[in-house]
Amino acid sequence: MSANFKFFNHKDCEYFPCHKTDKPDEFNCLFCYCPLYALGKNCGGNFKIIGEGIIDNPIKDCSECKLPHVKENYDYIMSKYDDIVKIANKNL
C-alpha cells in the first residue's frame, strides 16, 4: 500500500523551508502548523520555553524542532491524536 498521504512538500511556499534543513527534498510540509504544539511539554519534540518564570505567558519555541517535518513521524503524530482531542474538549 502506498503511503503518499504521509508526505507533502511545498517548495513554492514563500516560507519554505520554515526550519533549517540540509535535505529540502525530504522536508514534509503536511503538518505546516504542528498539531502537537497544544500538548506543551508532552509533544515529544525539540523545543525551548522562553520566559518561563520571568513573564506571565512563557512561549514555546519550536524553531529547532523538525519532528512534524519528517515523513517517518506521521504515525507518531497520529498516535497523539487522542491527547489533542482531550485538550480540545476541555475548551468546549
ROSE-4610 file (N, C-alpha, C; in Angstrom, 1 decimal, always signed):
// ROSE-4610
residu = [M/M/M/S/S/S/A/A/A/N/N/N/F/F/F/K/K/K/F/F/F/F/F/F/N/N/N/H/H/H/K/K/K/D/D/D/C/C/C/E/E/E/Y/Y/Y/F/F/F/P/P/P/C/C/C/H/H/H/K/K/K/T/T/T/D/D/D/K/K/K/P/P/P/D/D/D/E/E/E/F/F/F/N/N/N/C/C/C/L/L/L/F/F/F/C/C/C/Y/Y/Y/C/C/C/P/P/P/L/L/L/Y/Y/Y/A/A/A/L/L/L/G/G/G/K/K/K/N/N/N/C/C/C/G/G/G/G/G/G/N/N/N/F/F/F/K/K/K/I/I/I/I/I/I/G/G/G/E/E/E/G/G/G/I/I/I/I/I/I/D/D/D/N/N/N/P/P/P/I/I/I/K/K/K/D/D/D/C/C/C/S/S/S/E/E/E/C/C/C/K/K/K/L/L/L/P/P/P/H/H/H/V/V/V/K/K/K/E/E/E/N/N/N/Y/Y/Y/D/D/D/Y/Y/Y/I/I/I/M/M/M/S/S/S/K/K/K/Y/Y/Y/D/D/D/D/D/D/I/I/I/V/V/V/K/K/K/I/I/I/A/A/A/N/N/N/K/K/K/N/N/N/L/L/L]
num = [1/1/1/2/2/2/3/3/3/4/4/4/5/5/5/6/6/6/7/7/7/8/8/8/9/9/9/10/10/10/11/11/11/12/12/12/13/13/13/14/14/14/15/15/15/16/16/16/17/17/17/18/18/18/19/19/19/20/20/20/21/21/21/22/22/22/23/23/23/24/24/24/25/25/25/26/26/26/27/27/27/28/28/28/29/29/29/30/30/30/31/31/31/32/32/32/33/33/33/34/34/34/35/35/35/36/36/36/37/37/37/38/38/38/39/39/39/40/40/40/41/41/41/42/42/42/43/43/43/44/44/44/45/45/45/46/46/46/47/47/47/48/48/48/49/49/49/50/50/50/51/51/51/52/52/52/53/53/53/54/54/54/55/55/55/56/56/56/57/57/57/58/58/58/59/59/59/60/60/60/61/61/61/62/62/62/63/63/63/64/64/64/65/65/65/66/66/66/67/67/67/68/68/68/69/69/69/70/70/70/71/71/71/72/72/72/73/73/73/74/74/74/75/75/75/76/76/76/77/77/77/78/78/78/79/79/79/80/80/80/81/81/81/82/82/82/83/83/83/84/84/84/85/85/85/86/86/86/87/87/87/88/88/88/89/89/89/90/90/90/91/91/91/92/92/92]
x = [+0.8/+0.0/+0.9/+0.5/+1.2/+0.9/+1.9/+1.6/+1.9/+1.6/+1.8/+1.1/+0.0/-0.7/+0.1/+1.2/+2.0/+3.1/+3.1/+4.2/+3.7/+4.0/+3.7/+4.8/+5.4/+6.5/+6.1/+6.1/+5.6/+6.7/+7.5/+8.7/+8.4/+7.1/+6.7/+6.2/+6.1/+5.7/+6.7/+6.3/+7.2/+8.0/+7.5/+8.2/+9.1/+9.1/+9.8/+11.3/+12.0/+11.6/+11.4/+10.5/+10.3/+11.3/+12.0/+13.1/+14.4/+15.5/+16.8/+16.9/+17.3/+17.4/+18.4/+19.2/+20.1/+19.5/+18.2/+17.5/+16.1/+16.1/+14.8/+13.9/+14.4/+13.5/+12.8/+13.3/+12.7/+11.9/+11.8/+11.1/+9.6/+8.9/+7.5/+6.7/+5.8/+5.0/+3.6/+3.3/+2.0/+1.4/+2.2/+1.8/+2.5/+2.1/+2.7/+2.6/+1.4/+1.2/+1.2/+2.1/+2.3/+1.1/+0.4/-0.8/-0.3/+1.0/+1.5/+1.8/+1.7/+2.1/+1.2/-0.1/-1.0/-0.7/+0.1/+0.5/+1.6/+2.1/+3.1/+4.3/+4.7/+6.0/+5.8/+4.6/+4.4/+4.4/+4.8/+4.7/+5.8/+6.9/+7.9/+9.0/+8.8/+9.7/+10.8/+11.7/+12.8/+12.4/+12.1/+11.6/+12.3/+12.2/+12.6/+11.5/+11.5/+10.5/+11.2/+10.6/+11.2/+10.4/+11.1/+10.4/+9.8/+10.0/+9.4/+10.0/+9.1/+9.5/+9.8/+9.7/+10.0/+8.8/+8.1/+6.9/+5.7/+4.5/+3.2/+2.9/+3.2/+2.8/+4.1/+4.8/+6.0/+5.6/+6.6/+6.4/+7.1/+6.5/+7.1/+7.7/+9.1/+9.8/+10.2/+9.6/+9.8/+10.7/+11.4/+12.2/+13.3/+13.7/+14.7/+14.1/+12.8/+12.2/+11.8/+12.1/+11.7/+10.8/+10.3/+9.5/+8.4/+7.5/+6.4/+6.8/+8.1/+8.5/+9.3/+9.2/+9.9/+8.8/+8.8/+7.7/+7.5/+8.6/+8.5/+7.8/+7.6/+7.0/+5.5/+4.9/+3.4/+2.7/+3.1/+2.4/+2.5/+3.7/+3.8/+2.9/+2.8/+1.8/+0.4/+0.0/-1.3/-1.6/-0.5/-0.7/-1.0/-0.8/-1.0/-2.4/-3.2/-4.5/-5.4/-5.5/-6.4/-6.0/-4.8/-4.3/-4.7/-4.6/-5.0/-6.5/-7.3/-8.8/-9.1/-8.5/-8.7/-8.5/-7.5/-7.2/-8.3/-8.6/-9.7/-11.0/-11.3/-12.6/-12.7/-11.6/-11.6/-12.0/-11.8/-12.2/-13.6/-14.3/-15.7/-16.7]
y = [-1.2/+0.0/+1.2/+2.2/+3.4/+4.3/+5.1/+6.0/+7.4/+7.8/+9.2/+10.2/+9.9/+10.8/+11.3/+10.6/+11.0/+12.0/+12.5/+13.4/+14.4/+15.7/+16.8/+17.8/+18.1/+19.0/+20.2/+21.4/+22.6/+23.6/+23.3/+24.2/+25.5/+25.7/+27.0/+28.0/+27.5/+28.3/+29.3/+30.5/+31.6/+31.5/+30.5/+30.3/+29.0/+28.3/+27.0/+27.2/+26.4/+25.6/+26.5/+26.2/+27.1/+26.8/+25.7/+25.3/+25.0/+25.3/+25.0/+23.5/+23.2/+21.8/+21.6/+20.5/+20.2/+19.2/+18.9/+17.9/+18.5/+19.6/+20.2/+19.3/+18.3/+17.4/+16.4/+16.2/+15.4/+16.1/+17.4/+18.2/+18.1/+17.6/+17.4/+18.6/+19.1/+20.3/+19.9/+18.6/+18.2/+18.8/+18.8/+19.4/+20.8/+21.7/+23.0/+23.7/+23.6/+24.1/+22.8/+22.7/+21.4/+21.1/+20.0/+19.7/+19.3/+19.1/+18.7/+19.9/+21.1/+22.3/+22.4/+22.1/+22.2/+21.2/+20.2/+19.2/+19.8/+21.0/+21.6/+20.7/+20.5/+19.7/+18.2/+17.8/+16.4/+16.1/+17.0/+16.9/+15.9/+15.8/+14.8/+15.5/+16.8/+17.4/+18.2/+18.8/+19.5/+21.0/+21.5/+22.8/+23.5/+24.8/+25.5/+26.3/+26.6/+27.5/+28.8/+29.9/+31.2/+32.0/+32.5/+33.4/+32.7/+31.4/+30.7/+31.2/+31.6/+32.2/+33.6/+34.2/+35.6/+36.4/+35.8/+36.5/+35.7/+36.3/+35.6/+34.5/+34.7/+33.7/+33.3/+32.3/+31.9/+31.4/+31.3/+31.0/+29.7/+28.8/+27.5/+27.8/+27.7/+28.0/+26.7/+26.4/+25.2/+25.4/+26.5/+26.8/+25.8/+25.0/+24.0/+22.6/+22.5/+21.2/+20.8/+19.6/+19.2/+17.9/+17.6/+16.4/+16.3/+17.3/+17.2/+17.3/+17.6/+17.7/+16.5/+15.4/+14.2/+13.1/+12.6/+11.7/+10.6/+10.0/+8.8/+9.1/+10.4/+10.8/+10.9/+10.7/+10.7/+9.9/+8.6/+7.7/+8.2/+8.7/+9.2/+10.4/+11.3/+12.4/+11.9/+11.0/+10.5/+9.7/+9.1/+8.4/+9.4/+10.6/+11.7/+12.3/+11.9/+12.5/+12.5/+11.4/+11.3/+12.3/+12.6/+13.6/+15.0/+15.2/+16.5/+16.7/+15.7/+15.8/+16.1/+15.5/+15.7/+17.2/+17.8/+19.2/+20.1/+19.7/+20.5/+20.4/+19.2/+19.0/+19.8/+20.1/+21.0/+22.4/+22.8/+24.1/+24.3/+23.2/+23.3/+23.9]
z = [+0.0/+0.0/+0.0/-0.8/-0.9/+0.3/+0.8/+1.9/+1.5/+0.3/-0.2/+0.6/+1.3/+2.1/+3.3/+3.6/+4.8/+4.5/+3.2/+2.8/+1.8/+2.1/+1.1/+1.2/+0.1/+0.0/-0.8/-0.2/-0.9/-1.1/-2.1/-2.3/-2.9/-3.4/-3.9/-2.8/-1.6/-0.4/-0.1/+0.1/+0.4/+1.7/+2.5/+3.8/+3.8/+2.7/+2.6/+2.5/+3.3/+4.4/+5.6/+6.5/+7.7/+8.8/+8.7/+9.6/+8.7/+9.3/+8.6/+8.3/+7.1/+6.7/+5.6/+5.6/+4.6/+3.6/+3.8/+2.9/+2.5/+1.7/+1.4/+0.6/-0.1/-0.8/+0.1/+1.3/+2.3/+3.3/+3.2/+4.2/+4.0/+5.0/+5.0/+5.5/+4.6/+4.9/+5.3/+5.4/+5.7/+7.0/+8.0/+9.3/+9.4/+8.5/+8.5/+9.9/+10.5/+11.8/+12.7/+13.5/+14.3/+15.2/+15.0/+15.9/+17.3/+17.5/+18.8/+19.7/+19.1/+19.9/+21.2/+21.0/+22.2/+23.3/+23.0/+24.1/+25.0/+24.8/+25.6/+25.8/+27.0/+27.2/+26.9/+26.6/+26.2/+24.7/+23.9/+22.5/+21.9/+22.6/+22.1/+21.2/+20.9/+20.0/+20.7/+19.9/+20.4/+20.5/+21.7/+21.9/+23.1/+23.2/+24.4/+24.9/+26.2/+26.7/+27.0/+26.4/+26.6/+27.6/+28.6/+29.5/+30.7/+30.9/+32.0/+33.3/+34.2/+35.5/+35.4/+34.2/+34.1/+33.6/+32.7/+32.2/+32.5/+32.4/+32.8/+31.8/+30.5/+29.5/+28.7/+29.2/+28.5/+27.1/+26.2/+24.8/+24.6/+23.9/+23.4/+22.1/+22.1/+20.8/+20.2/+19.0/+18.3/+17.0/+17.0/+15.8/+15.5/+16.5/+16.2/+16.0/+16.1/+16.0/+14.6/+14.2/+12.8/+12.9/+14.1/+14.3/+13.3/+13.1/+12.2/+10.7/+10.5/+9.1/+8.6/+9.3/+8.9/+8.6/+7.3/+6.9/+7.8/+8.3/+9.2/+10.6/+10.9/+12.2/+12.1/+10.9/+10.7/+11.7/+11.8/+12.8/+14.2/+14.6/+15.9/+16.2/+15.2/+15.4/+15.5/+14.7/+14.7/+16.0/+16.6/+17.9/+19.0/+18.9/+19.9/+19.7/+18.7/+18.4/+19.6/+20.3/+21.5/+22.5/+22.7/+23.7/+23.2/+21.9/+21.4/+21.5/+21.3/+21.4/+22.9/+23.8/+25.3/+25.6/+25.1/+25.3/+24.6/+23.4/+22.7/+23.4/+24.0/+24.6/+25.9/+26.6/+27.8/+27.4/+26.2/+25.8/+25.1/+25.2/+24.6/+25.6]
